[in-house]
Amino acid sequence: MSHLFLRKFISRVVSLTALALPFGPLAANAAPSAANLAMIAEPQTLDPMGTTADLVGTIMQHVYEPLYTFDAKWNVVPMLAESLPKASGDGLTQTIALRKGVKFHTGREMVADDVVASLQRWMEVSPRGKAVAKEVASIEAKDAYTVELKLKTPYAPLLSQLALPTGMAAIMAKESIAPQLKDFIGTGPYRFKERRPDQYTLLTRFEGYASRTEPASGYAGKREALIEELRFVPVPSANTRVEGTLSGQFDYADLLPVESIGRLEKAGNAVVPIMTESFGFPYLVFNTKEGVLASQPLRQAVQIAFGPGEMMAAAFGDTRFFAVEPNHFPKGTALYSTAGADKYNQRNPTVAREMAAKAGYNGQPVRILASRQYEFHYNMALVMAEQLKRAGIKPELQIVDWATLVQRRNDPKLWDIYVTHSGQFPEPMLSPPQLSEGAPGWWSSPAKQAALAAFNQEMDPAKRGALWGKVQQVVYDEVPYINVGKFNSLSARAQRLQGYTPSAWPFFWNTSVAGK
């Protein structure tokens, strides 16, 4: 990028002057045990069910907890549930025993009525919950500590869906539940205290927290709030997050530009760069409902025009941070498949131009929605626009802040492609949300429904791999989204932040701040 040095110079000046104003007093007035955590943006909501955005899940997983969670090997294990469900012989009835003595932030004990009310709201509000709702026949409290969930058909992804931190099946105090949450009352190790827009979201230690006793493993096991206060600070500029980390302003900074790793490595013992391997995959969501790309033949032409290899190189540069692969899941895993691979990374403008003409394309702009708060999204969008131009397709870049993108993507009249990314999870139905019905992009077809029904109803892990290959083939054929590649992420922590475990959604229980 030719303007890289200018950007770095500007960001240094900004960090030494203007940024001292909003964050300086915050640091000066910090509690004896506090952590300043630089996030990529202001969260558009604090409702953990209301969005699948990683930022909201990252913050609110400290306040709310699910029935189940993931350990360090991505196995589903109990959190608020006492144990894994007891399933009936046909797998349709799942009986969930709850832990006793778990307290909400108000001091009241969690019981089955809270769980039922929470899951009902989740199935009404959350994009993930809505997908599960189609599989659920009923859910009820059998007694104070037992919940019975009945399915219409076997549904293999159920526990993984209940465990995910984004679009979370969060257990809330029943009395706090409302269409628009005003009171954020969960069971987590931290409680919500204050939100100051564009300054911080403040969480404080919950003294009455009832932890599990198993050893900590990933998101599972023992959780301790060793830091008194967590301040999640929105810092939209990626380079400002770098400067704030190097200056000691932040104890942690999320999703940093790959090109900053050299400066972080040279910072000495004060800063620790963090590479989170197998972090996730960028993907491009197509509007299949309205606009120019509602035409499947034109989406196929765009897929032929795109070169994900160029996009990944522009997004990450350093080959330590990315892989260009057609398979949605890594080689060696049960869901590895090369189905549709012949349609990946073709970067063929000539064929794309011919296909677009046959599809009736006549020069309409293709509106690309992207945010610069994720720098790699922005860099991919720039390359994407050039690849479309080479194929004779007119791009229209719309660069907005992340909160605006998340809002706009819900309106099919406003965009044709948006750029996003997801964590790399072991269960396909966890992401991208477009595999479910109703998520932005609004992909729905008989082929999709048939392939996913066969995949989701198969309970034998050994048989699900081949069935996933059929789903992946439909994705390449119908082009509801393009999986661009795989990437490792870069973040950083201050040396004084101890006990941090690299993770897809950063968490700060079991961490401490030395000297505070």
C-alpha positions as CSV (number, residue, x, y, z in Angstrom):
1,M,0.0,0.0,0.0
2,S,1.6,3.2,-1.2
3,H,0.1,5.3,1.6
4,L,1.2,3.0,4.4
5,F,4.0,5.3,5.7
6,L,1.7,8.4,5.6
7,R,-0.9,6.5,7.6
8,K,1.6,5.4,10.2
9,F,2.9,8.9,10.6
10,I,-0.6,10.3,11.0
11,S,-1.6,7.6,13.5
12,R,1.5,8.3,15.6
13,V,0.7,12.0,15.8
14,V,-2.9,11.3,16.6
15,S,-2.0,8.8,19.4
16,L,0.3,11.4,21.0
17,T,-2.1,14.3,20.9
18,A,-5.8,13.9,20.3
19,L,-6.1,10.4,21.8
20,A,-4.7,11.6,25.0
21,L,-7.9,13.5,25.7
22,P,-10.6,10.7,25.7
23,F,-8.4,8.0,27.2
24,G,-6.0,9.9,29.4
25,P,-8.5,10.7,32.2
26,L,-9.9,7.2,32.0
27,A,-6.5,5.8,32.7
28,A,-5.7,8.3,35.4
29,N,-8.9,7.6,37.3
30,A,-8.6,3.8,36.8
31,A,-9.5,1.5,39.7
32,P,-6.6,-0.3,41.5
33,S,-7.4,-3.4,39.4
34,A,-8.6,-2.4,35.9
35,A,-7.9,-3.3,32.3
36,N,-8.3,-1.1,29.2
37,L,-9.2,-3.3,26.2
38,A,-9.1,-1.7,22.8
39,M,-11.9,-3.1,20.5
40,I,-12.5,-2.4,16.9
41,A,-15.7,-0.3,17.3
42,E,-18.6,0.8,19.4
43,P,-20.9,-2.2,19.9
44,Q,-24.2,-1.5,18.1
45,T,-26.1,-3.2,20.9
46,L,-25.4,-5.0,24.2
47,D,-28.1,-7.5,23.6
48,P,-26.2,-10.8,23.2
49,M,-29.1,-12.4,21.3
50,G,-29.7,-9.5,18.9
51,T,-26.8,-9.9,16.6
52,T,-24.1,-12.4,15.5
53,A,-21.5,-9.6,15.6
54,D,-18.3,-10.9,17.2
55,L,-17.8,-7.6,19.1
56,V,-21.0,-7.9,21.0
57,G,-20.3,-11.6,21.8
58,T,-16.8,-10.7,23.0
59,I,-18.0,-8.2,25.5
60,M,-21.3,-9.7,26.7
61,Q,-19.9,-13.3,27.2
62,H,-18.5,-11.8,30.5
63,V,-22.0,-10.9,31.6
64,Y,-24.1,-13.7,30.3
65,E,-23.5,-17.5,30.1
66,P,-25.0,-20.3,28.0
67,L,-26.1,-23.7,29.1
68,Y,-23.1,-25.2,27.2
69,T,-19.8,-23.9,26.0
70,F,-16.6,-25.0,24.1
71,D,-13.4,-26.3,25.7
72,A,-9.9,-25.8,24.2
73,K,-10.5,-28.6,21.7
74,W,-13.9,-27.3,20.6
75,N,-15.8,-30.0,22.4
76,V,-19.2,-29.0,23.7
77,V,-19.2,-29.2,27.5
78,P,-21.6,-28.0,30.2
79,M,-21.6,-24.4,31.6
80,L,-24.9,-23.5,33.3
81,A,-26.2,-27.1,32.7
82,E,-25.0,-29.6,35.2
83,S,-24.1,-32.1,32.5
84,L,-24.7,-33.0,28.9
85,P,-28.4,-33.6,28.1
86,K,-30.0,-37.0,28.5
87,A,-31.4,-38.0,25.2
88,S,-34.4,-40.3,24.5
89,G,-33.8,-43.3,22.3
90,D,-35.0,-41.5,19.2
91,G,-32.9,-38.4,20.1
92,L,-36.0,-36.2,20.0
93,T,-36.3,-35.4,23.8
94,Q,-33.4,-33.7,25.4
95,T,-33.5,-33.5,29.2
96,I,-31.2,-30.8,30.6
97,A,-30.3,-30.8,34.3
98,L,-29.3,-27.3,35.6
99,R,-26.6,-26.4,38.2
100,K,-27.9,-25.5,41.6
101,G,-26.8,-22.4,43.5
102,V,-26.0,-20.3,40.4
103,K,-26.8,-16.6,41.1
104,F,-27.9,-13.9,38.9
105,H,-26.3,-10.5,39.3
106,T,-29.3,-9.5,41.4
107,G,-28.5,-12.3,43.9
108,R,-31.5,-14.5,42.9
109,E,-30.9,-18.1,42.1
110,M,-31.2,-19.2,38.4
111,V,-34.0,-21.8,37.9
112,A,-35.6,-23.6,35.0
113,D,-38.2,-20.9,34.4
114,D,-35.4,-18.4,33.6
115,V,-33.9,-20.9,31.2
116,V,-37.1,-21.5,29.4
117,A,-37.9,-17.8,29.1
118,S,-34.4,-17.1,27.8
119,L,-34.4,-19.8,25.2
120,Q,-37.9,-18.8,24.0
121,R,-36.6,-15.2,23.5
122,W,-33.5,-16.5,21.8
123,M,-35.6,-18.5,19.3
124,E,-37.6,-15.3,18.6
125,V,-34.8,-12.8,18.4
126,S,-31.5,-14.4,17.5
127,P,-30.7,-15.3,13.9
128,R,-29.2,-18.6,15.3
129,G,-32.1,-19.1,17.6
130,K,-34.6,-18.7,14.8
131,A,-32.9,-21.5,12.9
132,V,-33.1,-23.7,16.0
133,A,-36.7,-22.8,16.6
134,K,-37.7,-24.5,13.3
135,E,-36.4,-27.8,14.8
136,V,-38.0,-27.4,18.2
137,A,-41.4,-28.8,19.0
138,S,-41.5,-27.6,22.7
139,I,-39.5,-26.5,25.6
140,E,-40.7,-26.5,29.2
141,A,-39.6,-26.6,32.9
142,K,-40.2,-30.0,34.4
143,D,-39.1,-28.8,37.9
144,A,-36.9,-26.0,39.3
145,Y,-33.7,-27.5,37.9
146,T,-34.8,-29.5,34.9
147,V,-35.6,-28.3,31.4
148,E,-37.1,-30.6,28.7
149,L,-36.5,-29.7,25.0
150,K,-38.4,-31.7,22.4
151,L,-37.3,-31.7,18.7
152,K,-39.3,-32.4,15.6
153,T,-36.5,-34.3,14.0
154,P,-33.0,-35.2,15.0
155,Y,-30.8,-32.1,14.9
156,A,-27.0,-32.7,15.3
157,P,-26.0,-29.0,15.7
158,L,-28.2,-28.4,18.7
159,L,-25.6,-28.3,21.4
160,S,-23.1,-26.3,19.3
161,Q,-25.8,-23.7,18.6
162,L,-26.5,-23.5,22.4
163,A,-22.8,-23.0,23.1
164,L,-21.8,-20.2,20.7
165,P,-21.0,-16.8,22.2
166,T,-22.3,-14.8,19.3
167,G,-26.1,-14.6,18.8
168,M,-25.8,-16.3,22.2
169,A,-28.4,-18.5,23.8
170,A,-27.7,-16.4,26.9
171,I,-29.5,-17.3,30.1
172,M,-31.1,-14.1,31.6
173,A,-33.1,-13.3,34.7
174,K,-36.7,-13.8,33.6
175,E,-37.8,-10.5,35.0
176,S,-35.2,-8.6,32.9
177,I,-36.4,-10.1,29.6
178,A,-38.0,-7.6,27.2
179,P,-38.1,-7.0,23.4
180,Q,-35.5,-4.3,24.0
181,L,-33.3,-5.1,27.0
182,K,-32.8,-2.3,29.5
183,D,-31.3,-4.4,32.3
184,F,-28.5,-6.7,31.5
185,I,-28.8,-9.3,34.2
186,G,-26.8,-12.6,33.7
187,T,-24.8,-15.1,35.7
188,G,-21.3,-14.3,34.4
189,P,-18.2,-13.4,36.3
190,Y,-18.7,-9.7,35.4
191,R,-21.8,-7.5,35.7
192,F,-22.7,-4.6,33.5
193,K,-22.1,-1.2,35.2
194,E,-22.0,1.5,32.6
195,R,-21.9,2.3,28.9
196,R,-20.6,5.7,27.6
197,P,-21.0,5.7,23.8
198,D,-17.8,6.1,22.0
199,Q,-15.8,6.0,25.3
200,Y,-16.2,2.6,26.9
201,T,-18.4,-0.2,28.1
202,L,-17.6,-0.9,31.8
203,L,-18.0,-4.3,33.5
204,T,-17.3,-4.9,37.1
205,R,-16.5,-8.1,39.0
206,F,-19.5,-10.0,40.3
207,E,-18.7,-11.0,43.9
208,G,-21.4,-13.6,44.0
209,Y,-20.3,-15.5,40.9
210,A,-20.7,-19.3,41.1
211,S,-17.9,-20.9,39.0
212,R,-17.6,-24.4,37.7
213,T,-14.9,-26.3,39.4
214,E,-13.3,-28.1,36.5
215,P,-9.9,-26.8,35.3
216,A,-10.1,-24.0,32.8
217,S,-10.0,-25.1,29.2
218,G,-10.9,-22.7,26.4
219,Y,-14.3,-21.2,27.4
220,A,-15.0,-24.1,29.8
221,G,-14.2,-24.9,33.4
222,K,-13.3,-22.5,36.2
223,R,-13.7,-18.8,35.6
224,E,-12.3,-16.2,38.0
225,A,-12.8,-12.5,37.8
226,L,-9.2,-11.5,38.9
227,I,-9.5,-8.0,37.5
228,E,-11.9,-5.7,39.2
229,E,-13.0,-3.7,36.2
230,L,-12.9,-4.4,32.4
231,R,-13.2,-1.3,30.1
232,F,-14.0,-2.2,26.5
233,V,-12.8,0.9,24.6
234,P,-13.9,1.5,21.0
235,V,-10.9,2.4,18.9
236,P,-12.0,2.3,15.2
237,S,-8.6,3.0,13.7
238,A,-6.5,-0.2,13.6
239,N,-3.2,1.8,13.6
240,T,-4.4,3.8,16.6
241,R,-4.9,0.5,18.4
242,V,-1.3,-0.4,17.6
243,E,0.0,3.0,18.8
244,G,-2.1,2.8,22.0
245,T,-0.6,-0.7,22.8
246,L,2.9,0.5,22.1
247,S,2.5,3.5,24.4
248,G,1.1,1.4,27.2
249,Q,-2.4,3.0,26.9
250,F,-4.1,-0.4,26.4
251,D,-3.7,-3.7,28.2
252,Y,-5.1,-5.5,25.1
253,A,-5.7,-4.5,21.5
254,D,-7.9,-6.6,19.2
255,L,-7.4,-7.4,15.5
256,L,-4.3,-5.4,14.5
257,P,-2.9,-4.9,11.0
258,V,-0.6,-7.7,10.0
259,E,2.1,-5.2,8.9
260,S,2.4,-4.0,12.5
261,I,3.9,-7.2,13.7
262,G,7.4,-6.0,13.2
263,R,6.9,-3.0,15.4
264,L,5.2,-5.0,18.0
265,E,8.0,-7.6,18.0
266,K,10.6,-4.8,18.4
267,A,8.8,-3.1,21.3
268,G,10.7,-5.1,23.9
269,N,9.2,-6.9,26.9
270,A,6.4,-4.4,27.4
271,V,4.2,-5.7,24.5
272,V,3.4,-9.3,23.5
273,P,2.2,-9.9,20.0
274,I,-0.4,-12.6,19.8
275,M,-1.0,-14.8,16.7
276,T,-4.3,-16.7,17.1
277,E,-3.9,-19.6,14.6
278,S,-6.9,-21.0,12.6
279,F,-8.7,-17.9,13.7
280,G,-11.2,-17.8,10.9
281,F,-12.2,-17.0,7.3
282,P,-13.2,-13.9,5.5
283,Y,-16.3,-14.2,3.4
284,L,-18.3,-12.1,0.9
285,V,-22.1,-12.2,1.4
286,F,-24.3,-11.8,-1.7
287,N,-27.7,-10.2,-1.6
288,T,-29.8,-13.0,-3.2
289,K,-33.1,-11.3,-2.5
290,E,-33.0,-7.9,-4.2
291,G,-30.8,-5.9,-6.6
292,V,-28.5,-6.9,-9.4
293,L,-27.1,-10.0,-7.7
294,A,-30.4,-11.5,-7.0
295,S,-29.7,-13.2,-10.4
296,Q,-27.9,-16.5,-9.7
297,P,-26.2,-16.5,-13.2
298,L,-24.7,-13.1,-12.4
299,R,-23.5,-14.2,-9.0
300,Q,-21.8,-17.1,-10.8
301,A,-20.1,-14.6,-13.2
302,V,-18.9,-12.5,-10.2
303,Q,-17.5,-15.7,-8.6
304,I,-15.5,-16.4,-11.8
305,A,-14.2,-12.8,-11.9
306,F,-13.0,-12.9,-8.3
307,G,-9.5,-14.0,-7.3
308,P,-9.5,-14.8,-3.6
309,G,-5.7,-15.3,-3.7
310,E,-5.2,-11.6,-4.6
311,M,-7.7,-10.6,-1.9
312,M,-5.9,-12.6,0.8
313,A,-2.5,-11.3,-0.2
314,A,-3.8,-7.7,-0.1
315,A,-5.6,-8.3,3.2
316,F,-2.7,-10.0,5.1
317,G,0.5,-9.7,3.1
318,D,2.6,-12.0,5.3
319,T,2.1,-15.6,4.3
320,R,2.3,-16.7,7.9
321,F,-1.2,-15.2,8.3
322,F,-3.2,-16.7,5.5
323,A,-4.0,-19.7,3.3
324,V,-5.8,-19.7,-0.1
325,E,-7.9,-22.9,-0.1
326,P,-11.3,-23.8,-1.6
327,N,-12.2,-26.2,1.2
328,H,-14.4,-24.6,3.9
329,F,-12.8,-26.9,6.6
330,P,-9.1,-27.7,7.0
331,K,-7.5,-30.8,5.5
332,G,-7.4,-33.6,8.1
333,T,-10.7,-32.7,9.7
334,A,-13.8,-34.8,9.4
335,L,-15.6,-32.1,7.2
336,Y,-12.7,-31.5,4.7
337,S,-14.1,-31.5,1.2
338,T,-12.9,-30.3,-2.3
339,A,-16.5,-30.2,-3.6
340,G,-16.8,-27.1,-5.9
341,A,-13.1,-26.4,-5.8
342,D,-13.0,-25.9,-9.6
343,K,-15.0,-22.7,-9.2
344,Y,-12.6,-21.2,-6.6
345,N,-10.0,-18.5,-7.3
346,Q,-10.5,-18.5,-11.1
347,R,-9.9,-14.8,-11.6
348,N,-11.0,-15.0,-15.2
349,P,-12.3,-11.6,-16.4
350,T,-12.9,-12.8,-19.9
351,V,-15.2,-15.7,-19.0
352,A,-16.9,-13.5,-16.3
353,R,-17.6,-10.8,-18.8
354,E,-19.3,-13.3,-21.2
355,M,-21.3,-14.9,-18.4
356,A,-22.4,-11.5,-17.1
357,A,-23.6,-10.5,-20.6
358,K,-25.6,-13.8,-20.9
359,A,-27.1,-13.1,-17.5
360,G,-28.4,-9.8,-18.8
361,Y,-26.0,-7.5,-17.0
362,N,-26.2,-4.0,-18.5
363,G,-23.9,-1.8,-16.4
364,Q,-25.8,-1.6,-13.0
365,P,-23.4,-0.8,-10.1
366,V,-22.6,-3.6,-7.7
367,R,-22.7,-2.0,-4.3
368,I,-19.9,-3.3,-2.0
369,L,-20.4,-2.6,1.7
370,A,-17.2,-2.8,3.8
371,S,-15.8,-1.3,6.9
372,R,-12.3,0.1,7.4
373,Q,-12.4,-0.8,11.1
374,Y,-11.4,-4.3,10.0
375,E,-8.5,-3.2,7.8
376,F,-8.3,-6.5,6.0
377,H,-12.0,-6.2,5.0
378,Y,-11.2,-2.8,3.4
379,N,-8.1,-4.1,1.6
380,M,-10.1,-7.0,0.2
381,A,-12.9,-4.6,-1.0
382,L,-10.3,-2.6,-2.9
383,V,-9.1,-5.6,-4.8
384,M,-12.6,-6.9,-5.3
385,A,-13.6,-3.6,-7.0
386,E,-10.6,-3.9,-9.4
387,Q,-11.4,-7.5,-10.3
388,L,-15.0,-6.5,-11.1
389,K,-13.8,-3.6,-13.3
390,R,-11.6,-6.0,-15.3
391,A,-14.7,-8.1,-15.9
392,G,-16.7,-5.1,-17.1
393,I,-18.8,-5.0,-14.0
394,K,-19.2,-1.6,-12.3
395,P,-18.3,-1.6,-8.6
396,E,-19.6,1.0,-6.1
397,L,-17.6,0.9,-2.8
398,Q,-19.5,2.0,0.3
399,I,-17.0,2.3,3.2
400,V,-18.8,2.7,6.5
401,D,-18.1,2.1,10.2
402,W,-18.8,-1.4,11.4
403,A,-22.0,-0.5,13.4
404,T,-23.5,1.1,10.3
405,L,-22.6,-2.0,8.2
406,V,-24.3,-4.3,10.6
407,Q,-27.4,-2.1,10.5
408,R,-27.4,-1.7,6.7
409,R,-27.0,-5.3,5.9
410,N,-30.4,-6.0,7.3
411,D,-32.0,-3.9,4.5
412,P,-31.9,-5.7,1.1
413,K,-32.4,-2.5,-0.7
414,L,-29.1,-1.0,0.4
415,W,-26.3,-3.4,-0.8
416,D,-25.3,-6.2,-3.1
417,I,-22.1,-7.6,-1.4
418,Y,-20.8,-7.1,2.1
419,V,-17.5,-8.1,3.5
420,T,-17.2,-9.9,6.8
421,H,-15.4,-12.8,8.5
422,S,-16.1,-15.6,10.9
423,G,-14.3,-17.8,13.3
424,Q,-13.3,-21.3,12.1
425,F,-15.6,-23.6,14.1
426,P,-16.0,-27.4,14.0
427,E,-19.8,-27.2,13.3
428,P,-20.8,-25.7,9.9
429,M,-24.2,-24.5,11.2
430,L,-22.4,-22.0,13.5
431,S,-21.2,-19.9,10.7
432,P,-21.7,-18.4,8.3
433,P,-25.3,-17.5,9.4
434,Q,-26.3,-17.6,5.7
435,L,-26.5,-21.4,6.0
436,S,-29.6,-20.8,8.1
437,E,-32.7,-19.2,6.7
438,G,-33.4,-15.5,7.1
439,A,-29.8,-14.1,7.7
440,P,-28.7,-11.1,5.6
441,G,-28.3,-12.4,2.1
442,W,-31.6,-14.2,2.4
443,W,-30.4,-17.3,0.6
444,S,-33.1,-19.9,0.2
445,S,-33.5,-22.7,-2.4
446,P,-34.7,-26.3,-2.6
447,A,-31.2,-27.5,-3.1
448,K,-29.9,-25.8,0.0
449,Q,-32.8,-27.0,2.1
450,A,-32.4,-30.6,1.0
451,A,-28.7,-30.7,1.5
452,L,-28.8,-29.1,4.9
453,A,-31.7,-31.3,6.1
454,A,-29.7,-34.5,5.3
455,F,-26.6,-33.0,6.9
456,N,-28.3,-31.8,10.1
457,Q,-30.4,-34.9,10.7
458,E,-27.4,-37.2,10.5
459,M,-26.2,-37.8,14.1
460,D,-23.2,-40.0,13.2
461,P,-20.1,-37.7,12.9
462,A,-18.4,-40.3,10.6
463,K,-21.3,-39.9,8.0
464,R,-21.6,-36.1,8.2
465,G,-18.4,-35.4,6.3
466,A,-19.7,-36.6,2.9
467,L,-23.0,-34.9,3.5
468,W,-21.2,-31.6,4.2
469,G,-19.5,-32.0,0.8
470,K,-22.9,-31.9,-0.8
471,V,-23.7,-28.6,1.0
472,Q,-20.4,-27.1,0.0
473,Q,-21.1,-28.0,-3.6
474,V,-24.5,-26.1,-3.4
475,V,-22.7,-23.1,-2.0
476,Y,-20.3,-23.0,-5.0
477,D,-23.2,-23.6,-7.4
478,E,-25.6,-21.0,-6.1
479,V,-23.0,-18.5,-4.7
480,P,-24.8,-17.1,-1.7
481,Y,-21.4,-16.2,-0.3
482,I,-17.7,-16.8,-1.1
483,N,-15.4,-18.2,1.4
484,V,-12.2,-16.2,0.5
485,G,-9.6,-18.2,2.5
486,K,-8.3,-18.9,6.0
487,F,-6.4,-16.6,8.3
488,N,-4.6,-16.3,11.5
489,S,-5.3,-13.1,13.5
490,L,-2.9,-10.6,15.1
491,S,-3.6,-8.9,18.4
492,A,-1.4,-7.8,21.3
493,R,-1.3,-7.5,25.0
494,A,0.7,-5.6,27.5
495,Q,3.2,-7.8,29.3
496,R,1.4,-6.8,32.6
497,L,-1.8,-8.6,31.4
498,Q,-1.1,-12.1,32.6
499,G,-3.0,-15.4,32.0
500,Y,-4.5,-14.4,28.7
501,T,-5.5,-17.3,26.4
502,P,-5.6,-16.6,22.6
503,S,-9.2,-17.2,21.5
504,A,-11.7,-16.4,18.7
505,W,-13.7,-14.2,21.1
506,P,-11.2,-12.7,23.6
507,F,-12.1,-13.3,27.2
508,F,-10.6,-11.8,30.3
509,W,-11.7,-14.0,33.2
510,N,-8.7,-15.9,34.6
511,T,-6.5,-12.9,33.6
512,S,-4.8,-10.4,35.9
513,V,-3.0,-7.1,35.6
514,A,0.4,-7.1,37.3
515,G,1.1,-4.1,39.5
516,K,-2.6,-3.1,39.7
